[in-house]
Amino acid sequence: MVYSVFKHKVKLADKTIDSCGINVCDENGITVRTVYDVSCSFSAVSSLVESLNSGKVEPVHLDGILEDFYLHNC
């Protein structure tokens, strides 16, 4: 699996903000999961993605890792 960060816009009430999400691709480059609005901090999501890739984390563990990420970064 390969994790990557992407930027997107989120509309909140009457304004739009920049946010970052995570794409999960298989070994063929096919997206198997997309998680939107992980954080507004590109550097925080980039660090998380780097850790996911270096640790070769299986997608089944992503939700638990995101919970920990939110506990420590929000």
N, C-alpha and C positions, 0 to 999 in steps of 0.2 A: 504494500500500500504506500501511496505517496500523498502526503498532506500538503496543501498550499493555501495561502491566504489570499483573499480577494476583497476589494473595496466595493461598497454599494451604498445606496441612499436609503434612508428610513424616514418616512413621513410621520411626524408626531404632531397631532392637532393642526396648527397652522404653520408649522415650519418643517424643513427638511434638514436632516443631519447626515454626516458621513459616518459610516460604520464599516466594520470588517467581519468577514465570515471565513469559514474553512471549507474547502473542497477536499474530498477524499476520492482518490483515483486508484483503480487497480493497476496491475502490472502492464496492462495494455493501454493505459491512459484513459480508460472509460470511468466517468464519474459514477461512484456508487453511493455517495452521500454528499449532501450540501447542508451546512449549518449556517444560517444567516444570523447577523446581529450578535456576534460573540462579544465584541467590544468596540468602542470608538477609538481605542488605542492601537494603531497599526503596529507599533513596536511590541506591545504586549502579545498580540496575536501572532506576530512573526516569531517571537521567542517560543511561544507555545508550539507552533508548527515545527520549528526546528527541533524541539525536544521530542515531539511525536515521531518525526522522521528518524532522528538518531536512535531512538528507543525501539524503532520498528513496531510501534503500537498497533495492535489489531483494532479495527473499528468497533468491535463489540465493547471495548473499554472506553470509548470516547466520551460517552455520557457521564461516567464517573469522573473522568479526568476534567471535563468541563465543570462539573459541580465543584471540584477542588479549586479550579481556576477562579470561579466566581467567589468562593469563600475567601480567597487570598487577594483578590484584585478588585473587589467591589465594596 
